[in-house]
């Protein structure tokens, strides 16, 4: 696994080592970048991301996305050779289902009040202190905390000299400069431009003279602005969970890059090698679920790395990975005065009650906390377009012209295309309309020189040529949909 030092890392080095070859890496000492500016203040992050502080700032009834997962055993060093992995296929499974929580379907996201999540963590921590098994845990992930903090700060402005609209404008400027979450952190400069966040944070397209041969927004030549997902699309996240919570094997959304910065606790990452990643894309069946644990698969080599607080992991585009929270830092949850006892059921059926003095004291739990962005630039926009077109072809292969004629009550292919594009957006969060808007937006940024890390003039010209090529390719594919 490639290791880099964030204190001396420049964009040019990161570009050549990771972006161009699409290679994963762990960047140690990422709190400061080569400009000697602070990107992540660990002490301030721990203070602001402490669950007790989040309850105070957001309210304990704030809804958060939680994933019920089955806790895994702590992952230590192990033999990652194919022979060893074949041998482990005959070992007992490392996860145990909690039959008493059958209402929670594994891996399915649901929104619950923050206090419900904290209470579950407190219960698990109390059970662990009594050497009781709590295999089922809640993992708070894909949480748009950065946007929530910005919105909360905006709505709390009450001074006559600052209106909510002016405050939102100020946050938009700070976000464009790389500062997120109401001053929570600044994105390191060595990561380069982020077209994805810039596109998602804008409600209006930049002025740019764009002419395409077809407009996926409709077939009349009128182009409407269309983003990814809903109008509130945002790809900045916070991950927070106890030891044993984990994220199964997967690739990131839209063929984007992602980075993950550890605030506290340790994470154990599993990656296939670059050759192994190509092997998985070739051998895993696209219409079947991805196996959750990479350690049960064979035929390729693995890379593993442990991420500590202050480290940043770079995940390349369309690169499989799996992450386990293997240690945590004890953080205060909240002071609960409304519960007299807390009960935990043992495996033998007996119920353990914890005294009210213990429950009503300062509750705490050992947690792993991380911040994450999905992002895109000139080096993976082609992979994004390819991933989108693969989704579009898969959908169109299941729609016959006979069915479309009945559903749309017309034989007009233009109407069929509009209908299919709406289906695509509703099912996958992107469409021909949104993809063309995104490519137009990226081209405008390059032409206007909006990104200081665009490189030389030759590199900017190459990026612009690639964006124009992709825009034509996407437009051509749309025009050919449902041709007789």
N, C-alpha and C positions, 0 to 999 in steps of 0.2 A: 504494500500500500504506500503510495507516494505521500511523503510528509514534507510540509513547507513551513517556514517561519513567518508569521504574519507581521512581525515588527520590521522585517526587511523586504517583504514581498511587494513587488510592483505589479501593475496591471500587465505590463509587457511580459513579465516572467510567467504570471498566472495564465495569460492568454496562450502562450506557447506550450506550457506544461499541461494545461487542463482543458481549455476551451477548444482549441483546434483539434487535439486528438480525442476529445470527449472522454477524458480519463478522470476517475474519481481521485480524491485527495483529502487528507486531513491537514488543516492549517492550525498549527499550534500557536499559542500566544496571539490570538486574533483580537484581543481587546484594543490594541493600537495598530495602526497601519504605518507604512513607511514615511508618511508625512508627519509622524509623531503626534497625530491627533487621536484623541480618545474616541473609539467607536462604541465600545461596550464597557460601561462602568459596573463591574460585578457587584460591588457593595450597594450601589444605587438600584441595580436591577433586582437583587435579592430583597431589598426593602420594598420596592414597589410591586413586585410579583409575589410577595408573601401572601398566602391565602387570606390571612387576617386583614391585611391592608386592602386587598381586592374586595373583601366584604364591605369594608368601610367606604371605599370609593365608588363601587358599583352597586352595592346593596346585596344582601344575602339572598334575595329573591330573584336576582338577575338570572335569566335563562342562559345556559351554556350547553354546548354540544358534548355529549359523553358517549363513549363506546364501552359497553360491557365486554371485558376480555377475560380469558382464563389465565390466571397467573402462571408464569413459567418458573421453573427452577432457575436459580442464578447461574448464568453462563460463565464458566471459567475457561481457562486455556484448554484447548482440545486439539486433537489431530484432525486436520481438514483434508487429508488426502482422500481420494475416491475409495480406496480400500477400507479406510476407517469408517467412512460414511455408509458403505454397504453393510459393514458389521453392525452399525448402530440401527439399521433398519429392523433388527431383531430385538432391540432393547425396548423396555416398556415406554410408553409415551411420557413426555415431560409435562403435559398439561392434564388437569383433572377438572371435569365439569362439576359445577355446583348445582345439584339437583334441586336445591331449595330455591333457586333463582331462575326457574325455567321460563319465567315471563320475560326475561332479558335474553334476546337472541344474540348470539355471539357475533361481534363485528358490526352490528347494526347501530347506526347513530340515532340518538334521541336527545331532545332538549329537556333539561330538568333544571330546577333552581340550583344555584351555586351551593346553597347550604346543604342540599341533599347529597351532593358529591362530597363535600367536606365531612359530613357525618359518616358517610360510608368509609372514607379514609380513616377517620378516627376509630371506627369500629374495627377495621382491619389492623390498625396499629395496636389497639388494646388486646385483640386476639393474639397477635404475634408476641406481645409481651408475656402472655400466659402460655406460650408454646402451642397455641391452637392453630389449626389449618384454616385459612381463608382463601381458597383457590380462586374465587371470583373477585375481580377488582374493577373499578371504574377508571377509565383512561380519558382524561379531558384533552382532546386533540382536535386539530383543524378549527381551533377557536380563533375567531377574528378579533383578538384582544386589542391589537393596535388600533383598528378602526373604532372599537368600542371606547377606548380611552380618549381618542380624538373627539368622538361625538359627545362623550360625557363632559369633556372639558369645554366644548363649544356651547352646549346647552346650559352650562353653569355660569356663563358670562352674564353678569347682570349690571355691569357698569354702563353708564350712559355714553361713555366715549368709545365703547366697543360693541358693535352689533353682532349678532350671530353670523350674518353673511360676511362681514369683514373678517371675523375670526376664522370662518371656514376658508376664506381666501388666503389667510396667513398660513393655515395648516397645509393648504395645497402647495404653497411656495416652499414650505419646509420639507414636505414630502418629496417634491421635485429635487430638492438638494440632498436627499438621502436621509433625512431625519424623520423618524416614525414614532407613533405611539405617544404623542404629546411629549416629545423630547426623551423618549425611553432609550433610544439608541440611534446611531448613525451607521448606515451601511458602509463597510470598508471600501475604500476607493479601488483596491486591487481587484474587486469583482467586476468592475467595468459598468457599462450602461445597462439599464433595465427598461427595455421597451414595454414589457408586460405591465409593470406597475404604472408606468406613465400613461399607457393606453387606458387601463382600467380606472384611473383616477380622473380622467377627463370626461366631461359630459358632451363636449363639442369638439368635432374634428378640427385639426389645424387647417388653415387655408392652404390649399394646394391644388394646382390645375391637374386633375386626374381624369383621364378618358379611358374607359374600358369598353370592350366590345359587347358586354352584357352586364346588367346590374342585378346581382342576386337578390337585392332587397325587393325588387319587383322587376317585371319585364317591360317597363315603360321608359327606362332610362333615368328614372328618379332614384337617387341614392340616398337612403336614410342611414343615420348613424346607428350601428348595432354593435354592442359589446358582447363579451363572453358571459354566459350565465344570465342572471337577472341584472337589473339596473344597478344593483349594489355589489357587483362582482369585485372581489378582493382576494388576493392570493398571498396575504401575509398572515401568519398564524402563530399561536402559542401552543405548546405541548406541555402538559403537566400530569404526572401520574406517580403512583407508588412503585417501589421496587417490585419487579415481576410483571408490570405492565409492558406491553410490546406492540409493535406494528408488524404485521405479517409481510411476507414477500410481495413486492409490488413494484410497478413503475409509476413515476409521478405523472400528474395530470397534463394533458395537451402536448406531451413531448417536450416539456420545459426543463430547464435546469432547476435545481433547488440548492439552497444552502441551509444548514442547521447549526445554530450557535448554542452551546451548552451554558446555561446560567448556573445550575447546581446539580450535583449528582453525576453519575457516570453512565454512559451508553455504550453498548457493545453492538457494533455494526457488522453486518455480513454482506459482502459483495461477491458476485462472481468475478473472475478475472475478465479482462476485455474480450478474450477469446471465449470465455465461459458465458458472457452476456450474449454474444452472437449465437452461441449454441442454444441458449434458452429461447431466444426469439425464433430460432429455427424449429425447435422440438416441442415447445409448449403449444397446445392446440388453442387457437384464438377464441373459439366458442365455448371453451370449458374453463371453469374457475382455475386461477393460478394456485398451485399448492401453497399452503400458508407458511410452511417451514422449509427453507432452502436446504437444511441439513439432511432431509430425507431424499434429496435428488442426487443423481450420480451422473458421471460422464464429463465433468468439468472440474476445474480447480476453484477454490474459494480464497478471497482475501478477507481478513478480519482486522478490526482495529477498535481500541477502546478510546472513547472520547471523554475528556475531562472538562471541568468548568474552564471557560476561556478558550476552548478549542472550537473551530468551525469546520464542519464536514461539507465538502462539495460533492453533490450527486449529479452526474452527467445526464444528458437527455436520453430518455428511453433506457435507463440503466436500472436493472433489478437491484433491490436492496431490502434488507430486513433489519429491524432495530429493536434491541432489548434494553430496558432500564434496569441496570444491575446494582446500582447503589444510589442512595439519596441523601439529601441534607435535611435534618430535622427542622421543620418550619412550623410556626404557630398557625393554627387554623382559625378558631374564634373562641370566645368565651360563651359557653352555652349555659344559660340559666333556666331553661325551660324543660329539662329532662331530668328525672330523678334517678333513673338507672339506665344502663346500656346492656343489652343482652347479646350474647354470642352463643350459638349452638355448636356443641362439640360433635365430633364424628360419631361418638357412641350415643348421641341423642340427648345427652344432658345439656342443660342450659346454664351458662355462667352469667351472673349478674355483676356488673361493676358498680361499686358504691358511688352514690351521687357526688361525694366529695371529689372523687377522681374524675367523673364525667364533667362536673361543673368547673373544674380547674381549667387552666390554660391548655386546651387540647392541641396536640401537635402530631405531625406525621413526617416520616422520611420520604421526601419527594424528589423526583427528577424534573427539572424545568428547562425548556429549550424554546428558542425563537427560530422561526423558519420563514423563508420567502421562496416562492416559485418565480423564476424570471427567464427572460429571453433576450437575445441580442443577435448580431449578425451570424454568429457561428452555429446557432441551433434553430434559426427560423426555418431553414429548409426541412429539418426533421419535424418541426411543428406542422408545416404544410403537408408533408407526407403522411403524418399521423391523422390529420384531418381528412385527407382524401381517402384514406383507408376506411375511416368511419363512414364517410359518405357513400363509398362503394358498397359497403356491407349493408347499409340501409336500403339503397336502391335495388340491391339484388333480391330483396324480399318484397318489393312492390312491383306488381305487374301492371301493364297499361290497362288491362281489363278492369282490375280492381280500382285503379285510379279514376277511370272513367265513371264508375259507379259512385265512388266516394265523393268525387268533386262535381258530379253531375255535368260533366263537360268532356269533350274530346280535345280540348285546348292544352297542348303540352306546357304552355307558359303557366297555366293555373296548376298543373300537376307539379311543376318545379317549385312553385311557391309553397304548395302544400307539403311537399317532401322536405323543403328547407325548414319549415316550421316544426315538422316532426323531428328533424335532426337536431335543431336547437333545443327543443324541449327534452329530448332524450340524452343528449351528450353535452349540452351547454355551449356548443358552438355550431356554426352554420356557414353556408357560403356567404351570406350577408355579413356576418361578423368577421369571417376570415378576410374578406376583401377590405373591410373597413380597417382591420388591423394592419394588413400589408400596406394600405394607403398611408396610414398613420406613421408606420415605421419609415416608409420612403420619405415622407415629409420631414421627419426628424433628421434623417441622413442628409437630405438636400439642404436643410437649413443649418446644418452643423451644430445641432442642439446637444450632441454628446461629446464631451471633451476627450473621451477615451476611444473615439472612433478610429484612431490611428492616423496613418499617413493619408494623403490625398488619393493615392492608388487604392488603399484599403477601403476608403469611403466610396470610391467609384465602383469598386467590386461589389460592395454591399448593396449599392443602389441598383446595379445591374441584376444581382441575384433577386432582389425584391421585385423588380419589374418582371423578371422571368417567372417567378412564382405567381405573381398576380395574373399573368396571361394563362399560366397553367390552370389555376383555379377557375378562371373565367371560362376557359375552353371546356373544362370538365363539367361545369354547370350547364353550358349550352348543349352538351351532348346527352344530358340526362333524358332518358325515356324517348330517345329517337327511335322511330320505327325501323 
